[in-house]
Amino acid sequence: MALQRLLGFVPVAALAVCAVACSKGKTDLEKRCDQLAKACGDADKHVSKIADECKAAAKKQTEKKCDAKAISAYDCYEKELCGKEDKVWALDDLRVLTDRHKKCVAERDAARDCVGK
């Protein structure tokens, strides 16, 4: 009975170890960059470019403690701008689309202003 209880924890422990090992040091913002890139990029090379640019920006955003504001902007971009008629080939395309469609302006400005401090 005791052995059965002990072995019952093995799958749970293995799952916990895998969850930690699989994320391998990525911050929430870096994970969000990958998600944004996959949602917005229309080809593999664009997905890679968006993810790389986003992760480069994430370093400064994390240093300045702006993660939440950046994630909020990326959430808005994905919901309001990605997958529509306009193609997104780079992270800066989202800034252009924000201005053009007048969507996600407050979120973008909050994230930009936070990093600028």
C-alpha positions in Angstrom: 0.0 0.0 0.0 2.8 2.4 0.9 4.7 1.5 -2.3 1.5 2.1 -4.3 1.1 5.6 -2.8 4.8 6.4 -3.5 4.6 5.2 -7.1 1.4 7.3 -7.6 3.6 10.4 -7.2 6.1 9.4 -9.8 4.1 10.5 -12.8 3.3 13.8 -11.1 6.9 14.4 -10.3 8.0 13.5 -13.8 5.4 16.0 -15.3 6.7 18.8 -13.0 10.3 18.1 -14.0 9.4 18.1 -17.7 7.5 21.4 -17.3 10.5 23.1 -15.7 13.0 21.5 -18.2 10.9 22.2 -21.3 10.6 25.9 -20.6 14.4 26.0 -20.1 14.8 29.6 -18.8 12.5 31.4 -21.1 10.7 34.3 -19.5 7.0 34.8 -19.9 7.7 37.6 -22.3 9.9 35.5 -24.5 7.2 32.8 -24.6 4.7 35.5 -25.5 7.0 36.6 -28.3 7.0 33.1 -29.8 3.2 33.0 -29.5 2.9 36.4 -31.2 5.2 35.5 -34.0 3.3 32.3 -34.8 0.0 34.1 -34.7 1.1 37.0 -36.9 3.8 35.8 -39.2 2.6 34.4 -42.5 5.7 32.4 -43.4 8.4 30.6 -41.4 11.0 33.3 -42.2 8.6 36.0 -41.0 7.7 34.0 -37.8 11.5 33.8 -37.1 12.1 37.5 -37.7 9.2 38.6 -35.5 10.2 36.3 -32.7 13.9 37.4 -32.9 13.0 41.1 -32.9 10.5 40.7 -30.1 13.0 38.7 -27.9 15.6 41.4 -28.5 13.1 44.0 -27.3 12.1 41.8 -24.4 15.5 42.1 -22.8 15.1 45.8 -22.3 11.4 45.5 -21.4 12.3 42.9 -18.7 15.2 45.1 -17.3 12.8 48.0 -17.0 10.0 45.8 -15.4 7.7 46.5 -18.4 6.8 42.8 -19.0 3.1 43.2 -18.2 2.6 46.3 -20.4 4.5 44.6 -23.3 2.4 41.4 -23.0 -0.8 43.6 -22.9 0.3 45.2 -26.2 1.1 41.9 -27.8 -2.3 40.5 -26.7 -4.0 43.4 -28.4 -1.9 43.0 -31.5 -2.7 39.4 -31.8 -6.4 40.0 -31.3 -6.9 43.2 -33.3 -4.2 43.2 -36.0 -2.9 39.7 -36.8 -4.6 37.4 -39.2 -6.4 40.2 -41.0 -5.8 41.4 -44.6 -2.5 43.1 -43.8 0.7 41.0 -43.8 3.0 41.2 -40.9 6.7 40.5 -41.8 8.4 42.2 -38.9 7.6 43.5 -35.4 7.7 47.1 -36.7 4.8 46.2 -39.1 2.6 46.0 -36.0 3.5 49.6 -35.1 2.5 50.7 -38.6 -0.8 48.8 -38.4 -1.5 50.2 -35.0 -1.3 53.7 -36.5 -3.2 52.8 -39.7 -6.1 51.1 -38.0 -6.1 53.1 -34.8 -6.2 49.9 -32.7 -3.9 49.0 -29.7 -2.6 52.6 -29.5 -3.0 52.9 -25.8 -1.3 49.5 -25.1 1.6 50.2 -27.5 2.1 53.7 -26.0 2.1 52.4 -22.5 4.7 49.7 -23.3 6.8 52.2 -25.2 6.6 54.8 -22.5 7.5 52.3 -19.8 10.7 51.3 -21.6 11.6 54.9 -22.3 11.7 55.8 -18.5 
